[in-house]
Amino acid sequence: MIAPSIIWSQDDFDLIIEKIFTTYTQLSKLEVINGADRATVRCSWSGHYFYLQFECYIETIWFEPCDPLSGQKLTDLATYLQCST
């Protein structure tokens, strides 16, 4: 999970998404899907595909793999995110 240091709402999705992709430059944003109370960003990292999920009611952001092969790289993605801040 990504833990923002601010309280945020659905109105902040675009700003948070932009901040994440400018901070973690190895992530590539492919598609943004906005829902009623959440957003999903389909992205790639190191040749693998992930969903970056935003849920506003519980103020949670997390990555999910798009496929089993990408799931095997979830730990590597977490290491990249932790080392790049």
Buried (B, 14 or more C-beta within 10 A) or exposed (E): EBEBEEEBEBEBBEEBBEEBBEEBEEBEBEEBEEEEEBBBBBBBBEEBBBBBBBBBEEBBBEBEBBEEEBEEBBEEBEEBBEEEE
